[in-house]
Amino acid sequence: MALSQKLEPESPEWWLDRLWTQLQERCKYADTMRLYYSGDHPLPMIQEKARPAFQRLLKQSRSNYTGLVVDATAERIQVDGFRFGNEDIADQEAWRVWQASSMDADSDLLITEAVKVGRAFALVAPNPADETTPIITAEDATQAIVAYKPGSRRDRAAGLKTWLDDWTGQFMATLYLPDGLYKFQAPKPQQGVPRPRWVRREVEGEQWPAPNPLGVVPLIEIQNRPDLLGDAHSEIEDVLDVQDRINKTLIDRMMAQEFSAFRQRWMTGYEVPTDDSGQPIEPFKAAVDRLWVIEDENVKVGEFSSTDLGPYLASIEADVQHMAARTRTPAQYLLGKLSNVNGETLKATESGLVAKVRQRCRPLGEGLEEVVRLYLQAAGDARDLSSIEVIWHNPEFRTEGELVDALLKMSTLGVPHEALWERWGASQTEIAQWQQLRESAAARVMGGDPAALFGPKPPAGTADPDGDAD
């Protein structure tokens, strides 16, 4: 009988065993995706007898296209800020807390990890030094897992974070439940032992379990390509076979190059000399600086034609095209071919990637919005947090001239300057600085009273009478 079956359901020990087991299964998937992303693909299959002799060629025959697929997607998914549904501009308080935990940089790692292996996690914790600035950390998919209540894909029932302590060599685990935080530790399991032998981890000056001041599981899952069954998927999950085919073709091509680089020669009408034991002696030494001289006019010398590498190259290009089509990655990203292409054609080739990125932003944004709600709640924010939304950077690349022309046309329709600055690509810090500079300039013109031009400034997070947010 499994250990989890002997424990009381929904007890801390039951959750620990259940989530640990599920996490180990997920790690296999995540580790495979990471190997393909980093280019450490499985070596192409060749006959076992030939493997030692061709080990060098095998390692050189891996060309990493799956890594390009992940990077092409992740580099266009960038968080520019957060806003409430009744506001036109970003919420400065939400962005302040986000930046205080360096999440403006770490969110790139979080998103790349989710695109790469299907999911990543964020952990929200109160800040003992400043209760108005909770701490947010990005967590690895092989160290964290969340369980949801039956029938729900969003209502978190429990969360687990595990890691190996380099100093002590102990496995550490923290179980997050709405009513408390349960900390465990265990020696690193020996080979053949199915799971660690967990015991309570006592922390000096801290009760067990530690209280959970947030009242909810503070570990949030950020999912890429989720399905209705609650699973998430890597961006390269269904093109691993294509990558393997490319690598197999590469090793075949390199072996052809290795043995056909120096053309083999043939000779007829020549009597091969032998040694005293009757063994044939090689009559000529083939080298660049050697000349063969044969006095017998009946001897004929020729050479075999070299191997045509064209079919190998065409096969690789065809497989790369298949990968580009399946992942909606522009072929020029993978093949590096781009010449005499105008702007409209280039835009059309990237339309599939742009559409895919915008679709991926929706499920990723759900997780990030939950993170923002949780840390604003922990900071004591009394506003209605249900309408928070992520401000994503525009995934569509435009020339500066095209962008300026579009923004000028939008300004004639009455679009606020802040929204135009956001579309330009300015950070929330820059937008706040530009607002201050604009108001300062207006104050000088209007005799030191910005309200004479802009009207009284409403409280943060509220709308003015015209419907514009602060």
Summary of the structure (lengths in Angstrom):
residues: 470
radius of gyration: 31.5
end to end distance: 60.9
largest distance: 113.9
contacts: 1280
relative contact order: 0.13
helix: 43%
strand: 15%
